[in-house]
């Protein structure tokens, strides 16, 4: 049995459990059924926000990339998600609290690229001289910087909450680096 066969077997078990629990109902299959948050996290398998934060289906959209960073590509994804919500008539967080959470982690693989400024500059689509602002070797500074960059985007609703977390892969605990606060104050 190869890896795909094992994953497909797990999927069959998952589907049986979901049908038995009655959770595969049409109301749960909407584009944004119960979303209360967008969590931006790293692609590292040790730091999956769904597992680390105990997220249940429908509670959050989880976007993952290398380093859990705010990049032009991630901003494009956020814009597309917003448009999908508009077209579907389901504005994220409509009628309730909505939260953007940036979650990075210790011992991240992106730190191994600190010696390759050309690659990192390309990833962030910035000049090499601007790389220090991305703090790739310091997850706490990187989270604070990424939260600040999201706060500067006028298209994001100012009343939404935003926060920044760092997950420690050695302890399994999450540290709040940027406490939850509105994106912008009135």
C-alpha positions in Angstrom: 0.0 0.0 0.0 1.5 3.4 -1.0 1.0 6.8 0.6 -1.9 7.7 -1.6 -3.7 4.4 -0.9 -3.3 5.0 2.9 -4.7 8.5 2.5 -7.7 7.3 0.4 -8.4 4.7 3.1 -8.4 7.3 5.7 -10.7 9.4 3.6 -13.2 6.5 3.4 -13.1 6.2 7.2 -13.5 10.0 7.5 -16.6 10.0 5.2 -18.2 7.1 7.1 -17.7 9.0 10.4 -19.1 12.2 9.0 -22.2 10.6 7.6 -22.7 8.7 10.9 -22.4 12.0 12.8 -24.7 13.8 10.4 -22.2 16.5 9.7 -22.2 16.2 5.9 -25.4 18.2 5.4 -25.9 20.6 2.6 -25.9 23.6 4.9 -22.4 22.8 5.9 -21.2 22.7 2.4 -21.6 26.4 1.7 -18.5 28.3 0.7 -18.3 30.1 4.1 -20.6 28.2 6.5 -19.5 29.3 9.9 -16.2 31.0 9.3 -15.2 33.2 12.2 -11.5 33.5 11.2 -8.8 33.4 8.6 -5.6 31.9 10.0 -2.4 32.4 8.1 0.1 29.7 8.9 3.2 27.9 7.7 3.2 25.0 5.4 5.4 23.1 7.9 3.6 19.8 8.8 4.6 20.3 12.5 2.7 23.6 12.7 -0.7 22.8 11.1 -3.0 25.5 12.6 -6.0 23.1 12.4 -4.3 20.7 14.8 -2.4 23.2 16.9 -5.5 25.3 17.6 -8.1 22.5 17.5 -10.1 24.0 14.6 -13.2 22.2 13.6 -14.6 22.2 10.0 -16.3 25.5 9.2 -14.7 27.5 12.0 -11.8 29.0 10.0 -10.2 29.4 6.6 -6.6 28.3 6.9 -4.1 29.7 4.4 -0.6 28.2 4.5 2.6 29.1 2.8 6.4 29.0 3.4 6.9 30.7 6.8 3.3 31.6 7.3 4.2 35.0 5.8 2.3 37.9 4.3 3.4 37.8 0.6 1.9 39.3 -2.5 0.6 35.9 -3.4 -1.2 35.5 0.0 -2.7 39.0 -0.4 -4.1 37.9 -3.7 -5.6 34.9 -2.1 -7.3 37.1 0.6 -8.7 39.3 -2.2 -10.1 36.3 -4.0 -11.7 34.9 -0.8 -13.3 38.3 -0.3 -14.7 38.3 -3.8 -16.0 34.7 -3.4 -17.8 35.8 -0.3 -19.3 38.7 -2.1 -20.5 36.6 -5.1 -21.9 33.9 -2.8 -23.6 36.6 -0.7 -21.7 35.4 2.4 -19.5 38.2 3.7 -16.8 36.7 6.1 -17.7 37.5 9.7 -21.0 39.0 8.7 -23.2 39.5 11.8 -20.4 38.5 14.2 -16.8 38.8 15.3 -14.3 38.1 12.6 -10.6 37.5 13.3 -7.4 37.4 11.1 -4.7 35.4 12.9 -1.1 35.3 11.7 0.6 32.2 13.2 4.3 31.5 12.6 6.5 29.1 14.5 9.9 28.4 16.0 12.5 26.5 14.1 10.9 27.4 10.8 12.6 26.2 7.6 12.4 29.7 6.1 15.2 30.6 8.5 17.5 28.2 6.5 17.1 30.6 3.6 18.6 33.6 5.4 21.8 33.0 3.4 19.9 33.2 0.1 18.7 36.8 -0.1 17.9 36.7 -3.8 15.5 33.8 -3.2 13.8 35.5 -0.3 13.6 38.8 -2.0 11.9 37.1 -4.9 9.5 35.3 -2.5 8.5 38.5 -0.8 8.7 40.5 -4.2 10.9 43.1 -2.6 14.5 44.4 -3.1 17.2 42.5 -1.3 18.0 45.6 0.7 14.5 45.5 2.3 14.9 41.9 3.6 15.7 43.0 7.1 12.2 44.3 7.5 10.9 40.7 7.0 12.9 39.4 10.1 13.0 35.9 8.6 15.2 34.6 11.5 13.0 35.9 14.3 9.4 34.6 14.3 8.2 37.1 16.9 9.5 40.1 15.0 8.2 38.5 11.7 4.7 38.1 13.2 4.6 41.6 14.5 5.8 43.0 11.1 3.2 40.9 9.2 0.4 42.0 11.4 1.5 45.6 10.9 1.5 45.1 7.1 -2.1 43.7 7.2 -3.2 46.7 9.3 -2.0 49.0 6.6 -4.3 47.5 4.0 -7.3 49.8 3.7 -9.6 47.2 2.0 -9.6 45.1 5.2 -12.5 46.1 7.5 -11.2 48.1 10.4 -13.6 46.5 12.9 -12.2 43.0 12.3 -9.8 41.7 14.9 -6.2 40.8 14.1 -3.6 39.1 16.2 -0.2 37.4 15.9 0.9 34.1 17.4 4.1 32.1 17.5 3.8 28.3 17.9 6.8 26.7 19.7 7.4 23.4 18.0 9.4 22.1 21.1 6.7 22.7 23.7 3.5 22.6 21.6 2.4 25.9 23.1 1.3 29.1 21.3 2.5 32.5 22.5 0.4 35.6 21.8 2.9 38.1 20.3 0.3 40.6 19.1 -2.9 40.5 21.2 -6.3 40.6 19.5 -7.3 44.1 18.6 -9.3 45.8 15.8 -7.3 46.2 12.6 -7.8 49.9 12.8 -9.2 52.1 15.6 -11.9 54.6 14.7 
